[in-house]
Amino acid sequence: MTIDVVRANPSSLRQVFTKVRHAIERPTDRTILIALFASLFFLNYVAQLFDLSAGERLIFSTSRTVSGAQIIGFIAIAVVLKDLRADIVLRWFDLATIFAIAVATLHPWRSIGALAFSILGILFICRSDKRLRSLGQLCLGLAWIDFWGPVVTGLINQWLLPIETALAQAPLSFFGSFSLAGNVIMGANGHDILVLEPCSAFRNTVAMAFIWLSLMKILRLDFSWWNLYILGIGVAVVVLLNTARIAVMAYSYDQYVFWHLGPGLTIVKIAMLTLVLGIFYFGLRGQPAEAA
């Protein structure tokens, strides 16, 4: 019997050791970005994700919990990072900025994550590499949900809330005597409701638009007029559902208790989640050939 002995090629072993050494000395750009986004997720979202006392985290949460929109956003980031493979896309300035962000995120300030996403978004959004642009768009979307959206909401509420209140009051004229004063709907039976910022559809539409963007990245689609049309349908559905909820709450005190304090709020959130995901998923995938 003949026994063949396979001897390792010394040059091949040197190449393997060289690749291992290079991987240790200089991780791939994808590895660096995975480590950064994983750190941002664990430092800024995990504690909120498992905060069982927080309650609302179905999709469009106005409290400081992790919403479904943010979870879908991180799934989209993971898809984009997967597409990076072993390509070199980061510049020395990117690496220096990422290192500074990694150090800054150790600070306990709650909004440091939103600031980090803002910087990353500005850093990547104008790059020629489509994958980096996608990361920049997703980062700015997360920053908007976490920080900038509430800031803008506080600035425009005095103009926005009366408009939303008027939209909700309009159909009530067919069901009784209801009057309008600013962001207050007054009923003939003495039941009045004051529409405040948590009832506004503004944050809901922001989260919904971010879900649309995230699904675009997950499905690897480009921006087109058709996709913007699907976004418009989603916005209309969210505003319609939110307006209908306000109108029903203004109709009677019993309806207010059910739709504001009772299970009605959860029903609306589930309806928004189901409709928005269905419209976006099937609408984006069903893009006509001429619109592609």
N, C-alpha and C positions, 0 to 999 in steps of 0.2 A: 504494500500500500504506500502511496506517495503522499506525503504531507506537505502542502504548500504553506509557506510562511510569508505573510504579507507584512512587509516592512513599511513603516510610516516614512513618507517623504519629508526630510528635514525642512525643505523650503516651504512645504504646505503647512507644517507645524508653525513655522515662523510667521506665516501669513495669518494663521488663526490667532496666535498670541498678539500680533500687531493689531488686529481688529478688536480684540478684547481690550487691549490697552487703550486704544483710541476711544472705544465706547465708554471706558471709565473716565478718561481724561476729558472728553468732550461728548456728552450725551447728544443724541439727535435732537433736532429742533422739536420734533413731535414729543419726545420724552420730556423735554423742558416744559412745553406747554401743557402736557397732561399733568405734570406735577403741580404747575401753577394753578390750573383750574380745579384740580382735586383739592388743593389747599384752600382755595377760595370757597369751594362748596362746603367742606367740612368745618371751616372756621366760621362761616356766616349763615349756614342753612341747616346743618344737621341738628343742632340743639332745638331749633324751631320746628323742624320736621317731626321730632319725637316728643314735642310738647303737647301731650294729649289733652291738656286743659285749655288749649288755645281755641279749639273748635274749628271755625270755618277755614278749610283749606281745599275746598273742592276745585275751584278754578279762579274765581274773581274775588279774592279776599282783600278787604280793606284794612285788616288788622296785620300785625307784624308776624304773620305765619308764612310758611312756604306754600305758595299757591300751585295749582296744577300747571299754570302757564310757565312758572319758573322750572318745574321739573321737566316739562317738554323742551324748554330752552336748553337745559343741560344735556338732554338727549341729542339735540341738534348739534351742540358743541362737540359731543363725542363722535358724531358722524363726520363732522368736518375734520376733526383731529385724525380720525382713521384714514381719511383721504390724503393726509399729508405724507404718509409713508415715511421714507427716509430722506425726503427732499430737504435741501438746505434753503430755508426761506427767511431766517432771522438775520438781521444785521447786528453789528456790535452795539449800536445804540439800543436796539430792541432788547438785547441781553442785559445791558446795564439797567434799562427801565424795569425789566422783569425782576431783576435782583432787588431793586429799590422797592418795588411793590411787595415782593415776598417779605422784606424786612418790615415794611409799614403795616402789613396785615396782622402783625403780632400785637399791634396796639388794640386795646379793648373797645375803642370807639365803634359803636354799632354801625355807623354809615361808612366805615373804612372800606368795606367790600364794594359798595356802590361807587366810591371814589376810584377804587382800583379798576372796576369795570369801565368807568368813564375814560380813564387814561388809556387803557388797552383799546377801547373802541376808537378813540381819536388816533391812536398810534397805527391801527391796522386798516381803518375803513377806506383810506384812499390808495392802498397798495395795488400794484398791478397784478399780484397773485390773487386769483379769485377766492382761494381758500382763506387767505388772511383777511380779505374784505368781508367774507362771510362771518369770520370770527369777530371782526370789528362791529358789524351790524348787530350780532347777537349780544355782544358785550354792552353796547349802548342801549339795547332793548332791556336788558336786565337792570342796568343802572337807572333807566327811566321808571321801571316798575318799582324799584326799591327806594329811590330818592327823588329824582327830578320830577316824576309825575305828581307826587303829593305836593311838592313845592309849587308847581304850576297850578295845580288844582286850588291851592289856597289863594293864589293871585287872581284867578278868573271866576271864582265861585260867585262873587257878587253880581256878575253878568250872566253866568251860565245857569245857576239854579232857578231864577225867575223864568227863563226860557223852558227849562225842563218841566217846571211846575205848570206853565201854561199849556204845554203839550198834553200833560196828564189831565188837566181840568177840562180841556175841550170836549172829549167824548162824554163827560159827566153831565153836560147840559141836556142830553137826551134821557137822563134817568132821574132828574130832579133839579132843584134850584141850588146851584153851586156857584159861588163867586170867587174871585181871585184877587189877592193883595200881595204883590211881590212873590215870595216863595211860600205863601200860605194859601191853602184851599179851604174855603169855608162852606159848610153845608147848612141847609135850612134847619136841620134837626139839632144844631148846636155842636156837631162833631167837626172839628177843624184839625187839619194836620199841617205841620211845618216841615217842609222838605229841606233836609240838611245834607251836607257833603257825603256822608256814607250812603245816601240814597241816590246819588248822582250816577249817571251812566258813564261819566267821563273815564273813571278808572277802569270800569268794565271794558270799555272799548279799547283802552290802551293795552290791557292784558290780552284781549281778543286779537288785536293787531299783532302782538308779539307771538301768539300761537300761530297765526297765519305765517309770519316770517319763519318761525321755527320749522313748521311743516314744509315750507319751501326749501329749506336747507336739508331736511331729512329726505325729501323726495328728489333733491338735487335739481331743482328747477330754477330757471332764470326769471327775472321780472318781465312781465308782459302786460298788455292791456287786459287780456283775459283774466290773469291772476289778480290784477287790481279790481276788476269787476267782481270777482269772487270775494275779495276783501270788502267791497262796498256792500254786498249782500249780507255778510257777517255783521258789519256795523249796524245795518238797518234792523237786523233781527235782534241784536242786543238792546238797541235803543227802544224797539217796540216792546220787548218783554219787560224792560225796566219801567217804561212809561205805563204799561198796563198794570203792573204791580202797584205803582203809586196811585193810579186812578182807583183801583179796587180798595186800597187802604183808606182812601179818602171817602169812599162810599158810606161806610159805617164803622162803628167802633169794633164790632165783632170781626169784621174783615181785617181791620188794622191789627188786631191781636193775632189773628191767624197768619197773615202774610208778613208781619214785622217781628213778632215775638214768638210765634209758633212754628210749625213745620213748613209753612208756606215759603219761608226764605230758602230752606233747603231744596224745596221743590223747584223754585225758580233757578237756583244755581245748577241743579242737575239738568234742567231743561236747557239752560244756556250751554252747558258743557256738551250735552248730546247734540244739540243743533249745530253749534259752531264747529265741533270736530267733524260732524257728518258733512256739513256744507263745504268746509275747507278740504277735507280729504278727498271726497268724491269730485268736488268742483275742480280742484287743482289737477287731479289725475285725469279728469275728463276734458282737459284743454283741447279745443279743436285744432286740427293739423295746421290750418292757415294761421292760427294765433301763436303757434310754437316758434 
